[in-house]
Amino acid sequence: MSESSPEQNGDSTKANFEPHQLHLHNQTEIEQRIAAQEMRKLKAKSEKHHTIWFGLGMFGLIGWSVTVPAVAGAIIGMWIDSRWPSRYSWSLMLLIGGICLGCFNAWKWLHKEGNIES
């Protein structure tokens, strides 16, 4: 067993690129990542409305955007059940529909407010 490297042994198992090229490629990628992180941080600092109160307000808004359609669906369903009894529970169906509608509204609002591309 030889302690010498493959280059010294004459092996042709060299990579297609030199080590310094790999280092430059990784360095460029790292620089781009750091620049993107810096831009996000600077943007976050420049937006003054993103305080703890903004977060609490958004939390409340999301809660109400789910609660209102769910409660409205349940109330309308109870009214339908009292007027026209059937073997299906309109209260339950409209409650679930209201929750789904509320979750969709909350998701849409978060994507709009958070500038999230999907």
Secondary structure, DSSP 4 states (H G I P E B T S, - for coil): ---S-HHHHT-----SS-HHHHHHHHHHHHHHHHHHHHHHHHHHHH-TT-SHHHHHHHHHHHHHHHHHHHHHHHHHHHHHHHHS--SS-HHHHHHHHHHHHHHHHHHHHHHHHHT---
